[in-house]
Amino acid sequence: MRAALLCGAAAVLLPLAAGCTGQADGSEAGGQGQVKQAQPATAEQLAQQTGCTLSGVRKVADLSQGACQTGKGRFTVVSFTTDQGQQAWLEEAKPWGGSYLVGPRWVVVSTEQTLKSLQEDLGGQIQHGADHSGGGHQGGGAGHQGG
């Protein structure tokens, strides 16, 4: 049941993540000031901190998610009741690709540019899912093959 729930959550985010072409270079916020210290927050609190009104809210036993659109871009926020729930969700979502701003018990999914902008408000670390740009192999290196 839990795996189905996680897969369902990943499937909801797939259209958004599929449009993201994350870089596998491990880059974080681009030195434009200090990154805010991330704090645990609900999806609603994350929306408030970014100045958006949450839409399409879905709540299940251990997570809540919704969509946002602001001048910084379009993004999805997901909050979790436990660290374990967040880790399980990330393990299910990352093979689909995309870019993620990850904080304590929350994740924001969007383009890397939008995430860097949101990182100023929320803190967190930018992580990347699998690279589907054409290489065909998941290696441990940070190399990127163009196709």
NORPE-V528631 format. One record per run of one state. SS is the DSSP state (h for helix, s for strand, l for the rest). FROM is the first residue (numbers start at 1). TO is the last residue. If there is no record, write none. Layout:
[[SS:FROM:TO] [SS:FROM:TO]]
This chain:
[[l:1:1] [h:2:18] [l:19:42] [h:43:50] [l:51:54] [s:55:60] [l:61:62] [s:63:70] [l:71:72] [s:73:80] [l:81:82] [h:83:96] [l:97:98] [s:99:103] [l:104:105] [s:106:110] [l:111:111] [h:112:122] [l:123:124] [s:125:128] [l:129:147]]
